[in-house]
Amino acid sequence: MSEILHHLPEFAAHHTLLVMLFIVLALVLGGSEIARLFRGYRELTPAMLTLLINRESPLLVDMSSQQDFDNGHIAGARHVPMSQFDPESKELTKVKELPVALYCKNGNTSAQAAARLVKAGFTRVHHLDGGLGAWRAADLPTTRGK
């Protein structure tokens, strides 16, 4: 190990561009991980969401389009499309302290909604990473209709 550290200054002097690229990459990755820690909501895997559903019965919200919701959703989920999503609504403010789990088709829309809930003062916000696609890939059940 000391041999590597001994040659490090020489390597850095000969490969300045490569070293600078490494430093920039490390800063970007580190910054994104730090931002992830402070975003206020938790990303869940399908297995983690199953545990949350079984243990705490969260408000489960499907942010998909009506057609996607009708084609299949997690049992017990309420459908709220992003166009109608309002974190300040009377119905949602009643559950500010309860766990809320959001998901959509691929996870992007529900992540935006989760950030809005945190900004509105919700304390236990969860988001299914990968959305319903990840849920189905884990071979977990869905239900059709309303």
Secondary structure, 3 states (H helix, E strand, C coil): CHHHHHHHHHHHHHCHHHHHHHHHHHHHHHHHHHHHHCCCCEEECHHHHHHHHHHHCCEEEECCCHHHHHHCECCCCEECCHHHCCCCCHHHHCCCCCCEEEECCCCHHHHHHHHHHHHCCCCCEEEECCHHHHHHHCCCCCECCC
